């Protein structure tokens, strides 16, 4: 059976800097149901591959999970930005200092389909030129060079916890 829920009404309960939360009343098989939805402008993640077949990754403390996380360079699409690729180029420069001469769109993921509208666009970036990082004032991260196969193996063994990183590595696997 395929069933599509239809929104009956919606009420915003939180408005923040990077996300909003709303409660929708929807049609359901037994009448009506409530869905709590995170509104998010979207994000980008970059599989940045060096000429030595290394992935440039970043290591940073993530407050929400209370741990240091090894992940792909990534960032949010700012309000008003309509081209995810431009956001990816901007975020790559900010976080790593690199620019890429070749950019290939790998696809998109929805990291939490049960309660979030967030879409993350994933790019493969090669042909790198080094430069200076342009970190935001509240960012602190280490740039790491990880051999592609090692990153793949870490993802396959469950050693990486970030969903966009795992997806990006596997998506890039057949593209390099």
N, C-alpha and C positions, 0 to 999 in steps of 0.2 A: 504494500500500500504506500503510495506517495501522497503526502499531505503537506500543503504549504500553509504556513501561518500568515495571517493578515493582521496588520496593526489596526487596532480600534482607536487607541489614543496613546499619547506619549506625554511624559512629564520629566523635565530635567531636574535632577536632584543635586548635582554638583557641577560647577564650572571651574576648571583649573587652567594652569599655564600650558600643559601638554596633553591633557585629556579632560573629557567631560563624562558624566554618568547620567543616564536617563533610565526611567522605568517605563516600558511599553506594556500596554494591555493588548493581547493578541487573541485571535481565534484559536481554539484548540479542539481536539476531538470531543472533550467532555464539556465544552462551553468556552470559557475564557481562561487565560493564564497570564502571568506576569513575567516579563523578561527584563533583567537588569543588563544594560548594554553600556559598554565603554566605547565612547566616541574618541577616535584618535586620527590625526591627520595623515598617518602613514609614516613609513620609514624606508631606509635603504641600507643594504649591507653589501660589502664588496669583498670578493675573493680576489686578492691582490697577489699576483703570481710573478716572482722574479725570474730572471734568465737562468737561475740555478735551480729551478723547480721548487722554490720555497714559497710558502704562503706568508705574507706579512700579516701578523695578528697583533692584537693589543691585549694587554693584561691590566685589568683595573678592578678596584673594589666596587662592588655593586651592593648598595645599601639594602635594596629590597630582599635580596637573598642572604645578606650578611656574610659575603665571602668574596675573595678575589677570583675573578673569572677570566679565562682565556677565551677570546672571541674574535670574530672578524671585525675590522673597522666598520662602523655603522653610525647612523644618526637619523634623527627625525626629519621629515619633510616639513619645512617651516610653513606657517600659514601664508597663503598667497603664492607659494611655489607650485607650479603646475607640471613641471617636468622632473620626474624622479631622477633621471640621468644627471641633470644639473645638480641636484641635491647630492648625488653620489660623488660627483667630481669635487664639490665643495667639501663634503665630509672627509673624503680621502686626504685632501690637502690639510684640513684642520687637524685631523688625528695623527697622520703619519708624516706629513710634509711632502709626500709623493704626488706626482701627476702621472697620468697614464696616456699613452698615445693610442692605445687600442682598448675599446670598451665594448663588451658584448653583453646583452641582456640575457640572463639565464632563466628568468621567470619570477613569479611572485609566490609568496606563502601567506597564509592567514594563520598566525601563530596560536590563536585561541578562539576557534570558531563558535564556542559555546556562549561567550559573553562579550566578545570584542569585535569591533569593525576594522581593527588595524590590519593593514596590508603592508608587507615588507617586500620591496623590489630588490632582487639580487642581481649583481653584475659581476662579470669576470673582467678584471683589469690587468693589462700587460703593457710592455713597452714603457717601463718606468723611468722617471727622472726624479732624483732626490731633491729635496728642498727643506725648508724649515717648517716645523709644526706651527699651527695657529690655534692652539687649544683655547677653549672657553675658560673664563676665570675659575669656574667650579670643576674643571676637569684635571685629572692626574692619571696618566697611564704610561705604561712601558710598551714600546714597540718591540715585537719579537719576530724572529725569522724561524719558521718551522718547516722542515722538509714536507712536501705535499704528502708523501706516503705516510709519514709519521702522523700528520694531522688526520688523515683518513683513518689510520689505525686507531688513533685516540677516539675519534667519533664512533667507530664501529665497536670499540670496547666499552663505550659508555663513560669515558673519562671526561668528555666535554659536556657541559650541562646547558649551554645556550642553544636554543632551538634554531635560531637563524644561522648560527655557525655550523651546526650539524647539517642542516638543509643545504647551505651554500657549498660546503665541501663536497657533499654527495652530488649536487647539481653540476659542479665544476668538474667532477671526476671524468666524465666522458668528453669534456670540451677542451682539454689541454693537450 
